[in-house]
């Protein structure tokens, strides 16, 4: 009997294609976070017929053999669904082997487009003073490519001064120069980071503005009082309102520029008009918060000016 010989030939080095059939370089992408990755490994030649396996980080991955039109050519399809941040820079290897310890391998490293991971206003927690200029900064981390940062308040986009990106491209810092007014107190300032190349690629944070401002006052007669119809012996009711932040802690009533009735915080004062000499008896003062701008009040026989003196916390 004549001895028989078996010819063993290794396969050619595999080529990794994308779903469109284009051969991929060693680095491929970018792919979108949340999308699917499809890779096809094409192997030509080899006796006996080689076996194709996919792996990543030393772990064998499930794949599907698919028909290929060319003779002596095999292909295997790998699908990785719902790509996440953990897949960034992952290396996928296609290995073809047809006898013991003889194999050939091709590798591809993938790049991803990533959504912003976190957004933070880094220096906006302290109270602000009205009509003073401030620089507020917002930091976005984790977006690839770097996120575009915009500022919003009351549905209106504000103009940022500048935006810088770290050397590794992982973080972006944007600055906003603005001068708050008393009308901005209680409004919400929004920092929004956007990667337009990724679905759902927007993340934002916000802060509620606490703006300190000087008081404005308004002093007026009580409801249903007619300043043209005040007679001797009538009770006269005064109402005052103050708008201030922080709130007033002390209010002093004055009559004809002389200090009259100090108190912790008064909104209403009731006085009895005794005679034409413009003398008034103090009857009652009630506590409340205050609002707007002071103004003189006039009585029919004698002109009488009332003022409100207010103190606020430093």
PyMOL commands that set and color helices and strands:
alter all, ss='L'
color gray80, all
select helices_A, chain A and resi 85-87+182-184
alter helices_A, ss='H'
color red, helices_A
select strands_A, chain A and resi 15-17+27-32+37-44+51-56+59-61+64-66+73-80+91-99+102-113+118-121+128-129+133-141+148-153+156-158+162-165+171-179+188-194+202-208+211-221+235-245+248-255+258-263+266-273+280-287+306-312
alter strands_A, ss='S'
color yellow, strands_A
deselect
rebuild
show_as cartoon
